[in-house]
Amino acid sequence: MDVTMNNDANFQVKTFDGEELTFKKICQIDTTDELKSYLIYTDEVVDESGFTSAYASIIDKTKEPLSLEPITSDDDWNIIEKFLYEMEDKKELE
């Protein structure tokens, strides 16, 4: 999937079949070694329980335009989950 980032939090993704979808960036996580970046984003669809859909992908910076790749390893998911738990803890402290 090709990604076009705007200056704001919205970006467009062109799917493999050519469809353009718009998403909103929630946050980007860059690893300390700068080898990987993760993008957490939403299409702002709210389900019947009131929860907003959220997704996470690896940003492939080696491709032009940028490409979002699926997260397939437990190590990558652990990084994202740890970050989200830390953000939740900070929010509860406010």
N, C-alpha and C positions, 0 to 999 in steps of 0.2 A: 504494500500500500504506500502510495506517495503522500507526503504531508506538506501542506503549505501553512506556515505559521504567520499570523498577523501580529501587529504591535500590541493588540489587546489579547485577551485570554481565549479568543475563539480561533479555531483553525479548521481547515477543510482537509478531508481525506478522500483521495480518489481510490476507490476499490479496484480490485483486479478486473472487474467487469465494466469499469468506466463510470460507475455511479459516484457522485460527489456527496459526501455527508459532512455536516458541520457538528463540531464538538466544542466543549468549553474546557480549557485547561484548569484543573484543580491545583496541581503542583507538579514540579519536576524535581526528581531526586538524582543528584550526581554523586557517584561514589568518590571516596577520598582519593583513590588512585586514578580517577577520571577515565577509567576504562569503559564504564557503562553509565548510561543515564536512563532513568525510568520516568515515564510520563503517566500521571494519574489524571483521568479526564472523564467527562460525562456528556451524554447526549441530552441531559436534563429531562429525561422521561421519568415520570413518577408512577410507581405501580399502585395497585389497589390498596396496599398497606401503608402508602404514604412515603415509601422509600424511593430515593432518586437512584437511578442506575449509575454505576461508576465502573470504570475499566482501567486496566494498567497494561502498559506495553514497554518494551525496550526501544529506545530511540537509536536507530542505526545511523550514526553520524558519518559513516564512510560512503553513504550513497547520496547522490544529488538528483532530485530533491531528497530531503530526509525521508527515512522509511521507518514505520512502526513495525516491530517484530513481536511475535507472541512470546510470553514468558513461559518457559518450559521447565526450568529447574527449580527445585525446592530452595536452593540457596538464594535465587533471585526473589522468590516469593517471600522468603524470610526477611530480606532487606526491606521490602515494601511493608510487610506487616509490622515490623519493628518501628518503622517510621510512623505509620498510622497510629499505633498505640502510643508513641511518644507525643504525637500531636493531640490525641484525645486526652492524655494526661495533662498537658499544658492548658488545654481548654477548660478542663475541670478545675484547675487551680485559679483561673481568672475570676 
